[in-house]
Amino acid sequence: MGSHSSNRTRVPLSRMAMGNGHGEDSPYFDGWKAYQIDPFDPAENPHGVIQMGLAENQLCADLIEEWLIDHPEGSICTAGGSDKFRDIANFQDYHGLPKFRNGIAIFMGKVRGNRVKFDPDRIVMSGGATGAHDLIAFCLADPGDAFLVPTPYYPGFDRDLCWRTGVKILPVNCKSSNNFKITKKALEEAYNGAVDAGIRVKGLIITNPSNPLGTTLDRATMKDLVDFVNEMNIHLVCDEIYAATLFRGPDFISIAEVIEEYDDDCCNRDLIHIIYSLSKDMGLPGFRIGIVYSYNDDVVRCGRKMSSFGLISSQTQHLIASMLSDDEFVERFIAESSARLAKRHGYFTHELERVGIRCLDSNAGLFVWMDLRELLAEQTFEAEMVLWRVVIHKVKLNVSPGSSFHCSEPGWYRVCIANMDDQTMEIALARIRSFVLENMMGNCMRVVRSKESKAVECKLKVSFSNRKMEEVMKMPCSMSPCSPMPPRSPLVRART
Ligand SMILES: Cc1ncc(COP(=O)(O)O)c(C=O)c1O
């Protein structure tokens, strides 16, 4: 982009536009930039950065492609469907096509095991879940008001909820000691902290299943949340955009099911809102299909007036309505997607375990929450960043550090596993094995060189058993040509 105004005084943009509310000054986005500069390509750039920082679901794209080939009438842009072109191209009702809202309502029910029904008239459209969060924050809070958000949380919330609305996020600190469960105590601490600071709390926002943890909330915790928001008279916004990424038990329980168990005088439904999108569950982030499902009539009314800012294009609504009306396809898609995610997750975590890396036990999501605390030179966020830089610049994997998810403890990293094919996954795993091996060798050399007893402690920084080490040594990839590791691990150097 060139500038034509070099001799003129610059007219500044708005304070909000010029501020850093976009949230892009974060290693989460830095990792993406590193990938963009040097993207892995098996033929053109085999030593490039592999993108493991993008929560995309590409494992079932073939099923959608097949459906599109078999159903040309579903699109107005094919010979088979162009007879609907004029009608659909002219459609611009903010409510959305009735068949689209119906299709989404039925799909949401299916994904939740048909244990609950959704009313199409409560669906408000938005540009992806991103637009839905912006819309709900605008509807519920004034500038300066706050939402409580349990940590670790999706980094995009800092932008989506706050940038245009002037709303604040207050973290609810969750800990690894109980697998990052949300406790009443943590909620109360965050709430009381806000009250003491004179900040008005307007709501609690949760992501279930969680990004980045890949876990689902149990019923007791959900009830605690419902009780808490009713007691404080604040809103509860549940981002359920990973609902269909569940690949094993325990079941995903939607807030829609939980509130069914309450009488009206114990739960004020006006406080409950769901954010949904087809970006993750159907792997269609480019279609920008997001919705707010609110039990609050005022929010539905206001949201609908606003939805013109981020309407889903009518041709997308038309196509998705056709696809979702095909029950057989939808059921097969949900089951197959879950099976493929289970396979990918099982394989990846098993291969990590073989080299001594463990992840938080999870049952959903497009990622794992990897525990590298033992690889940190010290338990600080600085050390987390040192290791992250090694992983991105030397191992050439873009994973995202826990600090970018506002995790309260250093040493956790989110690794996306569903945005690549099997071959790329193998290369990523080969790089991880080489990395671990390099560290073991580096540490062993140091142990041999040092006669001091402290050396033992140093060796244990990567605490693997001898058997585990033997296993890693035998792995075929340890000398992989894809290994970007230099002869001596920079991680070892970083520690010294
Ligand atoms: C929890 C969560 N909410 C919202 C979004 C944004 O989704 P969309 O692509 O539908 O805007 C993401 C994307 O990663 C996410 O993880």
The ligand as a Gaussian input file, in Angstrom:
#p B3LYP/6-31G(d) Opt

LIG

0 1
 C      -13.898000     -20.361000      21.155000
 C      -13.969000     -19.663000      19.831000
 N      -14.938000     -18.765000      19.620000
 C      -15.020000     -18.122000      18.451000
 C      -14.137000     -18.360000      17.417000
 C      -14.306000     -17.637000      16.097000
 O      -14.977000     -18.499000      15.209000
 P      -15.511000     -18.056000      13.771000
 O      -14.518000     -18.538000      12.770000
 O      -16.841000     -18.727000      13.588000
 O      -15.621000     -16.586000      13.769000
 C      -13.104000     -19.275000      17.599000
 C      -12.120000     -19.533000      16.529000
 O      -11.121000     -20.194000      16.683000
 C      -13.021000     -19.965000      18.835000
 O      -12.085000     -20.878000      19.068000

